[in-house]
Amino acid sequence: MKIVVLIKEVPDTWGDRKLSLETGLTERDASDRVLDEICERALEVGLSYADAHEGTDVVVLSMASEASTATVRKGLAMGAASAVQVVDGDLLGADMGLTAEVLAATLQRIGFDLVIAGNLSTDGSGGMIPAMVAEILDVPSATNLTSVEISDGAVEGVRLSDAGSMRVRAELPAVVSITEALPDARFPNFKGIMAAKKKPFETLGLADLGLDAADPEASRSIVISLAERPPREAGVKIVDEGDAGQKLADFLAENRLV
């Protein structure tokens, strides 16, 4: 079985997050660049299956800048057998539509039985890429899973909703996305880090995939305006002079909070 795990480099959630007021894009050097935690959990699902089933090939796939190579290699150090990275200057600022097209085209090129992704990245928080990729590939998808069970011909798991939980199942090939309910990922050890340097690492561009980011017939999202959020103003301070209750009630009513 060939399992492809979609991974993404994101700004560290513990660092500063900033948007460039000139381009509208995330300033990725404003903080440390790390492999998204939800992607690590997705990779752990694939690696755990591979540990128990000989002959399983786990591949990490990322669309990122050349500066993200070290982050992609972390996936190899964790245990993935090979990596594929799509690097192209025309992908700078790609929206979800273009991102899904690129990932789907790459998956068609390298082949897959199962694609595993995180449900929501910590930077863009779009949450639509797995479903969009499945739609383009015309394969079933099972999203937002809190548990995953992989068999030779199918994948199934539990999805939670406000009304309860449901068990969903999809025949392979398929795309699934997982939530943070899945176990934490393993840490790469020294042996894995050294082995990662010798594992296959393929770099592709748009030309290799037969795609054009400037396709006039494609619908793209663009940033048309951007403004920095103004500094937070001091709140209203209510001093109790015997009428604090009334003042508080009036404040809540004026702000439509009651």
Secondary structure, DSSP 8 states (H G I E B T S, - for coil): -EEEEE--EEE-TTS---B-TTT-SB-TTSS-EEE-HHHHHHHHHHHHHHHHSTT-EEEEEEE--GGGHHHHHHHHHHT-SEEEEE--GGGTT--HHHHHHHHHHHHHHH--SEEEEES--SSS----HHHHHHHHHT--EEEEEEEEEE-SSEEEEEEEETTEEEEEEEESSEEEEE-TTS-------HHHHHHHTTS-EEEE-HHHHT--TT-TTS----------------------SS-HHHHHHHHHHHTT--
